[in-house]
């Protein structure tokens, strides 16, 4: 998650190189940090090859609407994301290609560079200095980081205790190095940092789950929420008309709110109301929508579930265009997780085999034998990432900020 890109005067992408050229390592005590700075410069120079121009343009178009020109600072952040995290059409990152193109790198250097794909981003509260390092606490995951800069500790002169730092960090040994430019907010500007941290916590739960305690808390919150869903709807799968989903979910959230108030010391005023429930048009306009609250996958919405469910019950319905199209979409669209197909197939694996034989024109297909391989082939993203809860716990101070706001 990149956060908001600030506007300003037009800046040419070539400025990326000039910024990193100014970031030449100066006085550092740690040889590894010094080497990390050298490798970062080499990596950025590598990323300036013309073969990456189109890919970066695509990232720029995706992350920025173009209504306001990017300033150099925002462009640097976007470029750092592109180099370290963005997956190209071949499913590799620029840093992965850099490592592959440099077989002379030592194994520790290779591992360090590949570790930079896992960037820690977000507002940090400065706790103080420890020699050449800055000690900060991430407002999103609430973990403490010992931060260094390959430009030297002088860059931390403008980061006094209780100020806030917006930066991207990559691991260098047991410490962290600033990657790209950074923003500093004064202590009295904490609401700016809190607002950004709150938005990141809700939009990018992975950032919260870096903290194992937060991850465990999220699983427990999801378990409790699913339990309320089952008690409210009578099961973990309910099918309703698309134009009733928002109303039913609003009723469910009201039920959850009342139960939390009744079973805790929280007052009605202290418990936040659920945000207005917004659904995509294909869900609202669907004849039927399945709301499934799975123990692992969390709550999901599946448009035109009735058509697909009927096809699994009677494969002859696949002769009808709508039944065939929607059943095939459940398989082919990566936005639809494997869960719903597994559930439908589990009701009658033999009929499921017939469904996929006809859809795929593979007369020997057998769901029990071939089903998982089929799902992996059509939904690779779902198998690439580790299971994560759908809820995102926020810290006490962010919750207090949200209530105060």
Residue pairs with C-beta under 8 A, 6 or more apart in sequence:
1 121
1 200
1 203
1 204
1 207
2 63
2 77
2 78
2 81
3 121
3 166
3 196
3 199
3 200
4 196
5 63
5 64
5 70
5 74
5 77
5 78
6 70
6 71
6 73
6 74
7 68
7 69
7 70
7 71
7 74
8 68
8 69
8 70
8 71
8 72
8 73
8 74
9 69
9 71
10 69
10 70
11 69
11 70
11 71
11 72
11 75
13 56
13 75
13 79
14 48
15 72
15 75
15 76
16 44
16 48
16 75
16 76
16 79
17 44
17 45
17 48
19 72
19 76
19 181
20 40
20 41
20 44
20 45
21 41
23 37
23 40
23 41
23 150
23 151
24 37
24 41
24 151
25 33
25 34
25 37
25 38
25 150
25 151
25 152
26 151
26 152
27 152
27 153
28 34
28 37
28 132
28 148
28 150
28 152
29 132
30 148
30 172
30 173
30 175
32 172
32 173
33 148
33 150
33 172
33 173
33 175
33 177
34 150
35 109
36 112
36 150
36 172
36 177
37 150
37 151
37 177
39 109
39 112
39 113
40 150
40 177
40 179
42 98
43 83
43 94
43 95
43 98
43 113
44 79
44 83
46 94
46 97
46 98
46 101
47 79
47 82
47 83
47 94
47 98
52 82
52 94
55 82
55 86
55 88
55 89
56 79
56 82
59 78
59 81
59 82
59 86
60 70
60 78
63 78
63 81
64 70
64 78
70 78
73 181
73 183
76 180
76 181
77 168
77 180
77 181
79 180
80 119
80 168
80 179
80 180
81 119
81 168
82 94
83 93
83 94
83 95
84 93
84 94
84 95
84 116
84 117
84 119
84 170
84 179
85 93
85 117
85 119
86 93
86 94
87 93
88 94
88 97
93 117
95 113
95 114
95 116
95 117
96 114
96 117
98 113
99 105
99 110
99 113
99 114
105 113
112 171
112 172
112 173
115 170
115 171
116 170
116 171
116 179
118 170
118 171
119 168
119 169
119 170
119 179
120 138
120 141
120 145
120 168
120 169
120 170
120 176
120 207
120 210
121 167
121 168
121 169
121 200
121 207
122 138
122 139
122 140
122 141
122 166
122 196
122 197
122 200
122 207
123 138
123 139
123 140
123 164
123 165
123 166
123 185
123 193
123 194
123 196
123 197
123 200
124 136
124 137
124 138
124 139
124 145
124 147
124 164
124 165
124 166
124 167
125 136
125 137
125 139
125 162
125 163
125 164
125 165
125 190
125 193
126 134
126 135
126 136
126 159
126 160
126 161
126 162
126 163
126 164
126 165
127 135
127 136
127 137
127 144
127 161
128 134
128 135
128 161
129 135
129 153
129 156
130 146
131 153
132 148
132 152
132 153
133 146
133 147
133 148
133 153
133 175
134 146
134 147
134 148
134 153
134 156
134 159
134 165
135 144
135 145
135 146
135 147
136 144
136 145
136 147
136 165
137 143
137 144
137 145
138 144
138 145
138 210
139 164
139 193
139 194
139 197
139 395
139 397
139 398
140 197
140 200
140 201
140 207
140 208
141 207
141 208
141 209
141 210
141 211
141 214
142 211
142 214
142 395
143 210
143 211
145 169
145 176
146 174
146 175
146 176
147 167
147 169
147 175
147 176
147 177
147 178
148 172
148 175
148 176
148 177
148 178
149 155
149 156
149 177
149 178
150 177
150 178
155 178
155 182
158 184
159 165
159 184
160 187
162 187
163 184
163 185
163 186
163 187
164 184
164 185
164 186
164 187
164 189
164 190
164 192
164 193
165 182
165 183
165 184
165 185
166 182
166 183
166 184
166 185
166 193
166 196
167 178
167 179
167 180
167 181
167 182
167 183
168 178
168 179
168 180
169 176
169 177
169 178
169 179
170 176
170 177
170 179
171 177
185 192
185 193
191 401
191 405
194 397
194 398
194 401
195 401
195 405
197 398
198 394
198 398
198 401
198 402
200 207
201 207
201 208
201 392
201 393
201 394
201 398
202 392
202 394
205 218
205 388
205 389
205 390
205 391
205 392
206 388
208 214
208 215
208 218
208 392
208 393
208 394
209 215
209 218
209 388
209 389
214 393
215 388
215 389
217 393
218 388
218 389
218 391
218 392
218 393
219 389
221 389
221 391
221 393
222 298
222 389
222 390
222 391
223 295
225 256
225 293
225 299
225 391
226 236
226 293
226 294
226 295
226 298
226 299
228 252
228 255
228 256
228 259
229 236
229 252
229 293
229 299
230 236
230 293
232 251
232 252
232 255
232 256
233 252
233 291
236 292
236 293
236 294
237 290
237 291
237 292
237 293
237 343
238 248
238 290
238 291
239 288
239 289
239 290
239 291
239 305
239 306
239 309
240 248
240 288
240 289
240 291
241 286
241 287
241 288
241 289
242 283
242 284
242 285
242 286
242 287
242 288
242 289
242 303
243 284
243 285
245 279
245 283
245 284
245 289
245 291
245 301
246 277
246 279
246 284
248 291
249 277
249 291
250 274
250 277
253 273
253 274
253 277
256 274
257 268
257 271
257 273
257 274
260 266
260 271
261 267
261 268
261 271
270 403
272 399
272 402
272 403
279 301
282 303
283 289
283 301
283 303
286 303
286 304
287 304
287 306
287 307
288 304
288 305
288 306
288 307
289 301
289 302
289 303
289 304
289 305
290 301
290 302
290 305
290 309
290 340
291 299
291 300
291 301
292 299
292 300
292 302
292 339
292 340
292 343
293 299
293 300
294 300
294 339
296 387
297 337
297 339
297 387
297 390
298 389
298 390
298 391
299 390
300 337
300 339
300 340
302 308
302 330
302 336
302 340
304 322
304 326
305 340
307 322
307 323
307 326
307 327
308 323
308 326
308 327
308 330
308 340
308 344
309 344
310 317
310 323
311 317
311 318
311 323
311 324
311 326
311 327
311 355
312 327
312 344
312 345
312 347
312 348
312 351
312 352
312 355
313 347
313 348
313 351
315 351
315 354
315 355
315 358
317 323
318 324
318 327
318 355
318 358
318 359
324 359
327 355
327 359
328 359
329 336
330 336
330 340
330 341
331 341
331 356
331 359
331 374
331 378
332 378
334 378
334 379
334 380
334 381
334 382
336 379
337 379
337 382
338 375
338 379
338 382
338 383
341 375
342 371
342 375
344 352
345 352
345 355
345 367
345 371
349 367
349 368
349 371
350 367
352 367
352 371
353 365
353 366
353 367
353 368
356 362
356 365
356 367
356 370
356 371
356 374
357 363
357 364
357 365
365 374
375 382
375 383
376 383
394 402
